[in-house]
Amino acid sequence: MKTAVIPVHVETVLPRPPQALPVPALAPATRKWADKLSENFGMDPDAARALAIATVDPSSARKAAESPERLPVPGGIMLGVRTEVWSQFVMPDPRNPRIGPARRHPASTLVGANESTRFRPIPEPQASSGASPHLVLQVESQEHLAWAAKQARDYVFDQNDWRESIRNQGVMTEVWLAATTLEHGDGSPTVTVPISVEGSSRMTAVHDILQTRSADVPYIREERKLRSHVRRLNEALDSAGPDDLEFDSATRLRCETLPALLLVGFESHDSIVADFAVAVKSLVALRHVDYPKPWGEATENEALGDAVVAELERRGLVTPLEADWLIGSLTPNDASAAGLTADPSVRAARVVRLFTDKDPKIYEAVRAAITTQSTRKRITTKLLFEIATSLILRSLPEADARKRERTRRYLKDAFSVELAKEWEATFRPGHVLTEAALAEITIGDVGQASRELAARSAYPLVVAGSLTADRGTQNNNQPDRRKPGEVIDRMRVMEHGVRQLGQAVADFESGRRPRAVDEHGAVRINKHGKELLIRDPDLRRMFASAGQPAPIPAAETASERLHNALSELGSAIQTVSDTVKVIETVVSDDGTPTIDVMGAEPGDCAAWRDALFSVLQKLPIWEQRHLARNGPTHEPIDQWSDLEELEDDYDHKEGQDA
């Protein structure tokens, strides 16, 4: 009696009965299929041969190519041929989009620090320089490819492991493959291999089950060994039968082939200039914004950020070198040598400006890149800042994932809608920028310089922990719950605030944590003679919301005592405003505000009105005295109206294009 072999794993799905594998095609059939790809779709011979070798049944694929599937994508129609491929002749994407937030870029200075950052990330694949519908991927060496493939593999198995299901069922939905030429920086010969364009956790699982190292596929594709391997598996199936076949052999029969959609062409709309690589990205985005496992906000923004810079470069709006700098592919030394800057805060300002620039050419490039990758209907300032933050964060020399995510959350709230107005991201030194912002305050025209200073100071303040987002109410000493961008916006319109922002930029340039300064720009010293670092509660108290000046502890001079008295007035007025709101929330049984029905005692109303009127008479006089002594001041900032105006502008442009 034969004893059943019980596998050590636990089955979670009903196994699919194993079936015999087809015999691998002969060379003439493969050659005819490759010729068909070249003739019908203009595919490069090496790319056509790579797809043909991987195809299980070239004859049926040739027939399907007569009427290829037409897949609408933004900008045109993608052409695909549905077939089956040999798992060991195709490769999962070594730069799986899912791992975007986990990548460490040269701008962070972390590349080379340890095994997980030994190489810089593999860049986005580009379209072939000719008309052939295939991709080109730049790698430094075979070792670079192997390292990247392992990073992707480890991340996939940690986040989206399909192995248990695939062992029992095989791959049931197609993977999308594009012929991809690997160009090696070390001079090794180029190779072309079908690579999954959408990451493919399924293909990664299949290779692990078959004990195939994905990075070896481009260099080792032995057709003769495949033929003998298939014959042995089929013989084992014939000998034992589907029910008694060893689990390992049954698993291999399920995994040696998988359904695929070969991406073989792209027809661009006449009015839109797009290439094969852009179309592939669009197709991938259409799949991964929905169930079963969305990429998530951070990963999506990483991909959108890369797409925007690539589109700006494609349209000639940024140079290839600047594009590498913007996406974090240059080390600080590389950036300096190229005449750019190694300062992450300057790079941050440049990224923010690009994403919010209203120049029609830049706006259209940003809009085109985002809408071809995302189905969002509205491009808001909030979305633009979130995408920009994903690129800015690549300069952060912090390996801890939790700290990086916290910094991401704080940083995206450090940019206010003022930065969507007119200003220019320059490379001028911090002290020059600070003087320009102070000059704006002097003439009463706070604008471009102060906005650039706000954009540039956000990075050092947030990264150093000097300014954080709302930390909630428990064990929290924050005086208010404003967003970091609102605090910075308040600072940039005040002389003391500009000096403090300038000090943060200057300290960051010299590798120091931001220090606190007084209203004259001198660094503050404590009673022990040590310089004071700036902290989030300090900034919020010193630069409180308009109408709520923060009190000065231990006020000694008449000016300081006046400041504290005005602070009390601000608090009292805020209390009055809050109390009026409480009164209006008192409602009768029918839901009507009780104050609207019963009113208030006439004598009380008269006394309150006289007191308030007396204060209202004094406020314009105090304002004019301040203007006479200190010069013009800034106009009040209505952030909500600015945000609505900008978003309405985007919606209007989208409506015109519809």
VEXFI-46735 format. One record per residue (C-alpha): x, y, z. Coordinates in steps of 0.25 Angstrom, whole numbers, padded with zeros to 4 digits, always signed. Layout:
<nodes>
XYZ...
</nodes>
This chain:
<nodes>
+0000+0000+0000+0005+0014-0004+0007+0024+0007+0002+0038+0004+0012+0049+0005+0006+0060+0013+0013+0074+0009+0018+0082+0021+0010+0094+0017-0005+0097+0020-0014+0098+0008-0023+0110+0008-0029+0107-0006-0034+0095-0013-0023+0090-0022-0025+0091-0037-0023+0077-0044-0009+0078-0051-0009+0076-0066+0001+0072-0076+0010+0083-0081+0011+0086-0096+0023+0082-0104+0032+0094-0106+0031+0100-0120+0042+0097-0130+0051+0107-0135+0044+0110-0149+0031+0113-0141+0038+0122-0132+0045+0129-0143+0032+0131-0151+0025+0138-0139+0037+0147-0137+0036+0151-0152+0021+0154-0150+0024+0163-0138+0034+0171-0146+0026+0172-0159+0012+0175-0152+0017+0184-0141+0031+0189-0145+0037+0182-0133+0052+0182-0133+0058+0168-0136+0064+0165-0122+0051+0170-0115+0043+0161-0125+0051+0149-0122+0051+0151-0107+0035+0151-0107+0035+0139-0117+0044+0130-0109+0036+0132-0097+0023+0129-0104+0017+0115-0101+0010+0113-0115+0015+0123-0125+0005+0118-0136-0007+0122-0128+0000+0135-0124+0002+0138-0139-0013+0136-0141-0016+0145-0129-0007+0156-0135-0016+0157-0147-0026+0164-0138-0018+0169-0126-0026+0174-0114-0028+0189-0113-0027+0195-0099-0030+0210-0098-0021+0218-0090-0019+0233-0088-0013+0238-0101-0016+0226-0110-0018+0211-0112-0009+0200-0106-0008+0187-0115-0007+0174-0108-0006+0159-0111-0012+0150-0101-0004+0136-0100+0003+0127-0090+0018+0129-0087+0029+0120-0081+0031+0125-0066+0046+0123-0067+0047+0132-0079+0041+0144-0074+0045+0153-0062+0037+0161-0052+0040+0176-0051+0053+0178-0043+0048+0192-0039+0034+0188-0035+0026+0201-0033+0021+0196-0020+0035+0198-0013+0035+0213-0017+0035+0218-0003+0045+0208+0002+0056+0213-0008+0068+0221-0004+0073+0231-0014+0087+0237-0016+0082+0251-0011+0080+0245+0002+0094+0241+0004+0090+0227+0009+0093+0220-0004+0105+0211-0001+0103+0211+0014+0099+0197+0015+0094+0185+0008+0080+0190+0006+0085+0203+0000+0098+0197-0007+0093+0202-0021+0085+0214-0026+0071+0210-0030+0069+0205-0044+0063+0217-0052+0050+0217-0060+0050+0209-0073+0050+0218-0085+0044+0216-0099+0053+0211-0110+0060+0222-0117+0054+0217-0130+0039+0213-0134+0040+0199-0128+0030+0197-0117+0039+0192-0106+0046+0198-0094+0060+0201-0090+0065+0199-0075+0079+0205-0071+0086+0196-0060+0100+0198-0055+0103+0183-0056+0098+0169-0055+0101+0170-0040+0092+0183-0039+0081+0176-0046+0082+0164-0036+0082+0174-0024+0070+0181-0029+0062+0168-0032+0065+0163-0018+0060+0177-0012+0047+0175-0020+0046+0161-0016+0047+0163-0001+0038+0174-0002+0027+0166-0009+0028+0155+0000+0026+0164+0012+0015+0172+0006+0007+0163-0004+0011+0149-0004+0004+0140-0014+0012+0127-0012+0002+0119-0005-0009+0122-0014-0001+0120-0027+0005+0106-0022-0009+0101-0022-0016+0109-0033-0005+0114-0042-0006+0128-0048-0020+0130-0053-0020+0145-0058-0010+0150-0068+0003+0157-0066+0006+0169-0075+0019+0167-0082+0028+0177-0090+0041+0173-0097+0051+0181-0090+0066+0183-0094+0076+0184-0082+0087+0193-0084+0099+0191-0075+0108+0203-0070+0120+0194-0068+0120+0191-0083+0114+0177-0083+0106+0173-0095+0092+0177-0096+0081+0167-0094+0066+0167-0097+0056+0160-0088+0041+0160-0086+0039+0168-0073+0026+0170-0065+0022+0185-0066+0013+0184-0054+0023+0179-0044+0016+0165-0043+0016+0159-0029+0010+0147-0036+0022+0145-0045+0032+0147-0033+0024+0136-0026+0025+0127-0038+0040+0128-0039+0042+0126-0024+0033+0113-0025+0041+0108-0037+0054+0112-0030+0058+0121-0041+0066+0134-0038+0059+0145-0046+0072+0153-0049+0078+0141-0056+0066+0140-0066+0072+0151-0076+0085+0143-0077+0081+0128-0076+0070+0124-0085+0073+0110-0089+0062+0105-0099+0068+0090-0100+0068+0089-0084+0053+0093-0084+0049+0083-0094+0055+0071-0086+0050+0077-0073+0036+0078-0079+0037+0063-0083+0041+0059-0069+0029+0066-0063+0019+0060-0073+0025+0046-0071+0023+0047-0056+0009+0052-0058+0006+0040-0068+0012+0030-0058+0005+0034-0045-0007+0041-0050-0013+0055-0045-0018+0049-0032-0005+0042-0027+0006+0052-0033+0016+0057-0023+0012+0071-0018+0025+0077-0024+0023+0072-0038+0008+0076-0038+0013+0090-0033+0023+0091-0044+0013+0087-0055+0003+0098-0050+0015+0109-0050+0023+0106-0062+0014+0114-0071+0005+0126-0068-0005+0134-0076+0001+0147-0081-0003+0160-0089+0009+0163-0098+0009+0178-0101+0013+0179-0115+0010+0193-0120+0004+0207-0117-0005+0216-0126-0004+0230-0121-0015+0240-0123-0012+0250-0134-0013+0262-0124-0005+0256-0113+0010+0253-0114+0013+0241-0105+0022+0229-0106+0022+0214-0103+0027+0216-0089+0017+0227-0085+0006+0218-0090+0011+0206-0082+0011+0214-0070-0003+0219-0072-0008+0204-0074-0001+0200-0061-0007+0212-0054-0021+0208-0058-0020+0194-0052-0013+0198-0039-0022+0209-0034-0033+0199-0030-0034+0186-0023-0028+0176-0020-0017+0183-0014-0015+0198-0017-0001+0203-0017-0005+0213-0006-0003+0228-0005+0012+0229-0003+0015+0219-0014+0005+0226-0023+0011+0239-0021+0025+0234-0023+0021+0229-0037+0014+0242-0040+0026+0250-0036+0035+0242-0046+0024+0243-0057+0024+0258-0055+0039+0260-0056+0040+0251-0068+0029+0258-0075+0036+0272-0072+0049+0266-0078+0042+0260-0090+0036+0274-0094+0049+0280-0092+0045+0289-0080+0056+0283-0071+0070+0277-0076+0073+0263-0074+0083+0266-0063+0073+0275-0055+0063+0264-0057+0073+0254-0050+0075+0265-0039+0060+0267-0037+0057+0252-0035+0069+0250-0026+0078+0242-0035+0090+0251-0032+0098+0250-0020+0101+0264-0013+0115+0263-0019+0110+0260-0033+0100+0272-0032+0111+0282-0028+0120+0277-0039+0108+0279-0049+0107+0293-0045+0094+0291-0038+0093+0290-0022+0095+0280-0011+0086+0287-0002+0073+0279+0000+0065+0292+0004+0068+0299-0009+0064+0286-0017+0052+0285-0009+0048+0299-0013+0051+0296-0028+0042+0284-0027+0030+0291-0020+0031+0303-0031+0031+0293-0042+0018+0286-0037+0011+0299-0035+0016+0308-0046+0005+0314-0054+0013+0315-0067+0004+0309-0077+0015+0300-0083+0019+0295-0069+0005+0294-0064+0001+0285-0076+0013+0276-0074+0009+0274-0060-0005+0272-0063-0002+0262-0074+0007+0254-0066-0003+0253-0054-0015+0250-0062-0009+0239-0070-0005+0232-0058-0017+0235-0049-0032+0236-0050-0033+0248-0041-0043+0258-0046-0037+0270-0039-0023+0274-0038-0022+0282-0025-0011+0289-0018-0012+0278-0007-0009+0267-0017+0002+0275-0024+0009+0277-0010+0007+0263-0007+0014+0258-0020+0025+0269-0018+0028+0264-0004+0030+0250-0009+0042+0255-0018+0047+0265-0007+0047+0253+0003+0058+0246-0005+0068+0255+0000+0066+0251+0015+0078+0244+0021+0068+0236+0030+0067+0220+0028+0057+0218+0039+0043+0216+0032+0034+0221+0043+0042+0234+0044+0042+0236+0029+0027+0234+0029+0025+0244+0040+0034+0254+0033+0026+0252+0020+0013+0255+0028+0019+0268+0034+0026+0273+0021+0014+0272+0012+0007+0281+0022+0018+0291+0022+0015+0297+0009+0004+0307+0008-0005+0311-0003+0003+0324-0004+0014+0316-0011+0004+0314-0023+0005+0329-0026+0016+0336-0033+0031+0334-0029+0043+0328-0034+0052+0317-0029+0067+0323-0029+0080+0317-0025+0084+0330-0017+0090+0329-0003+0081+0329+0009+0086+0342+0014+0083+0349+0001+0069+0343+0000+0066+0347+0015+0071+0362+0012+0061+0362+0000+0050+0357+0008+0053+0368+0019+0053+0378+0008+0039+0374+0003+0034+0376+0018+0040+0390+0018+0033+0394+0005+0020+0388+0009+0020+0378-0003+0022+0364+0003+0023+0354-0008+0032+0346-0017+0045+0347-0008+0037+0343+0005+0030+0332-0002+0043+0326-0007+0049+0327+0007+0036+0320+0012+0038+0309+0002+0053+0307+0005+0052+0308+0021+0041+0298+0022+0051+0286+0019+0061+0290+0030+0050+0293+0040+0042+0280+0038+0054+0271+0037+0061+0276+0049+0048+0275+0057+0047+0290+0060+0033+0290+0054+0023+0279+0054+0009+0276+0050-0003+0275+0060+0001+0265+0070-0013+0264+0076-0017+0268+0090-0011+0257+0099+0002+0261+0106+0004+0272+0096+0010+0286+0099+0007+0292+0085+0000+0305+0087-0009+0303+0075-0012+0293+0065-0008+0301+0052-0002+0293+0040+0013+0296+0039+0011+0304+0026+0001+0313+0034+0012+0316+0044+0022+0319+0033+0013+0327+0026+0011+0336+0038+0026+0337+0040+0029+0341+0026+0020+0354+0027+0027+0359+0040+0041+0364+0041+0045+0356+0053+0039+0344+0046+0047+0346+0033+0060+0347+0042+0056+0334+0049+0053+0327+0035+0066+0332+0030+0074+0327+0042+0068+0313+0040+0073+0313+0025+0086+0319+0029+0088+0308+0040+0084+0297+0031+0094+0302+0021+0105+0301+0031+0100+0287+0036+0094+0292+0049+0080+0291+0055+0072+0304+0055+0075+0313+0066+0065+0324+0072+0068+0338+0069+0062+0351+0075+0054+0362+0067+0068+0368+0062+0073+0354+0057+0083+0352+0069+0084+0337+0073+0077+0336+0087+0085+0332+0099+0080+0325+0111+0084+0328+0126+0095+0318+0125+0101+0325+0113+0097+0314+0103+0090+0317+0090+0076+0313+0089+0070+0304+0078+0057+0307+0072+0045+0298+0076+0031+0296+0071+0024+0302+0083+0034+0314+0083+0030+0317+0068+0015+0316+0070+0016+0325+0082+0025+0336+0076+0017+0335+0063+0003+0333+0068-0009+0335+0058-0013+0349+0054-0020+0355+0066-0014+0346+0076+0000+0352+0080+0007+0343+0089+0011+0348+0103+0026+0351+0106+0030+0344+0119+0036+0353+0130+0033+0366+0122+0042+0378+0127+0042+0389+0117+0029+0398+0113+0029+0391+0100+0029+0377+0105+0018+0381+0115+0010+0387+0104+0011+0374+0096+0006+0366+0107-0006+0375+0110-0009+0374+0095-0008+0359+0096-0018+0359+0107-0027+0368+0098-0026+0357+0087-0030+0346+0096-0042+0354+0102-0047+0357+0088-0045+0342+0084-0053+0338+0096-0064+0348+0092-0064+0342+0078-0065+0327+0084-0076+0331+0094-0084+0337+0083-0083+0324+0075-0087+0316+0088-0099+0325+0089-0104+0322+0075-0103+0307+0077-0114+0308+0088-0126+0303+0081-0141+0301+0084-0148+0288+0083-0152+0291+0068-0137+0293+0065-0138+0308+0064-0126+0316+0071-0132+0321+0084-0125+0335+0083-0133+0337+0070-0146+0335+0077-0144+0341+0091-0133+0351+0088-0125+0357+0100-0128+0368+0111-0127+0382+0104-0119+0388+0116-0108+0377+0114-0108+0379+0099-0106+0394+0101-0095+0393+0111-0088+0382+0102-0090+0390+0089-0084+0403+0096-0072+0395+0101-0069+0389+0087-0072+0402+0080-0061+0409+0089-0051+0398+0085-0055+0398+0070-0052+0413+0070-0038+0412+0076-0033+0400+0067-0032+0409+0054-0024+0419+0062-0015+0409+0068-0013+0403+0054-0009+0417+0048+0001+0420+0059+0008+0406+0056+0008+0409+0041+0014+0423+0044+0025+0418+0052+0028+0405+0045+0024+0406+0031+0014+0399+0022+0010+0385+0026+0005+0373+0019-0010+0370+0014-0018+0360+0022-0016+0346+0016-0029+0338+0013-0023+0324+0011-0037+0318+0008-0041+0328-0003-0027+0326-0010-0028+0311-0009-0042+0311-0016-0038+0321-0026-0026+0312-0030-0034+0300-0031-0045+0307-0038-0035+0311-0048-0030+0296-0050-0045+0292-0052-0047+0303-0062-0035+0298-0070-0040+0284-0070-0054+0288-0074-0048+0295-0086-0040+0283-0090-0052+0273-0088
</nodes>
